[in-house]
């Protein structure tokens, strides 16, 4: 049983009682120079004769079993493959002229091709008889381009982990040929990949990448070759990877919902591997899957798609649903997490997801965002308040300047002070000084859900602490909030500081200010009308944008409360009320 499930059975929601607690950031912000050099040397070693020596040995004559992929693919993407193209967002690549080793290919597109995840989509649209031809054609191209010469683009440990999982699940599509040379080359390449993982899995970056690498090693032991020794080594490795890569509430240390979805899919595939190999999945891994599902559900909104955090976007409701259904896990959304950090307020049809934790360390997520104390809000399937979103890994889709701008505090529905980010974002993309701890309290007395959180991101620079309180009524028809800036006891500043409290609105929300200038009427196309009121600053309606699940920007609006804070701080109150 998962941690969340155990907590429910003991009468405590999510294992956390009401009260105040402190969430601290990790000890560092990024990867050290020594680690960077070590990783570089490791990759250089792949090009030496020693690498070929390490990958020598006996190769399997067949797979020991063929697992079933529990996650459904995208039928439309599969039909495009049958028509001769691999489609990924804005990219459309002819299979006949596809170059797996193209150095100019965007990273996320390259990873999609290299992992062979697209086999899942192909299988959703075609039987083995129809799908084998394009699958085998692509397989021959990959072996010719990448199978013999290890490279970072093709031989990263996490890519080999994913590749082994997909090759195993869709072996009927890639091993239908009667050509003995081709079949032998596939099995030999698969075996060499497993041997490569034996040496590199533990060196993969902490978090999803390392968990994926060890999952591939376990799959190789159960499905390819290796036996008990490789299996025991793989299981020990994945337990270490889960211990360092997950918070104790089941959320990834990267705090990325997009990566959390990938983790749920991965652990579902791994469970299918164990079933096919007639072995029991270790209890700790099964518990991790259950907890990961609860954490993932905790960051979905009323439309059952993801809320947008840490450079991610909503993706698609279909993909989230397919991942959850594939697990077979019945879990409640995690509402009161620990390190995962996303507080969930829910009443009737209204859902609020509130970022109440410091940003992740650069060691576990490149491209982290300064989003502390931002929130997203929906009623039913209608999104009302959102963050601007992100590319979700599709770095080649959005302009670089826009992708960087989406990481800022101003791109999230929260307060900015002095036109600065709550956590600094350096020019090289890493996060700098800012939020190191969040103090949090939650109360659900009488059906009213109230969460109060404060962060120290502006304390060092301006001597002020930002505290935000969110209160959701029992019927879900009113969300009240207060943003308070208080002096933290350090040296006082004599000048006032400009502040802005932003509420980015979903594209379907139309807004118009009221006559007194302290409110706005929000009309949601095809849905309801909400009233917004505020005091403590000047209200304006400004342009904004929102990134959808395909990483496409859409014009939208934002409500902005602005003013100047005295040196001792100020308070801004606001509310959303259904008309």
PyMOL commands that set and color helices and strands:
alter all, ss='L'
color gray80, all
select helices_A, chain A and resi 3-9+13-15+33-45+49-54+75-82+107-115+118-125+128-147+152-155+157-169+171-174+180-203+208-224+227-245+257-276+283-297+317-327+400-405+409-411+445-447+459-462
alter helices_A, ss='H'
color red, helices_A
select strands_A, chain A and resi 19-24+85-88+91-94+342-347+350-355+375-379+382-386+415-417+437-443+449-455+464-472+478-487+497-505+509-513+519-524+529-535+538-547+553-565+569-578
alter strands_A, ss='S'
color yellow, strands_A
deselect
rebuild
show_as cartoon
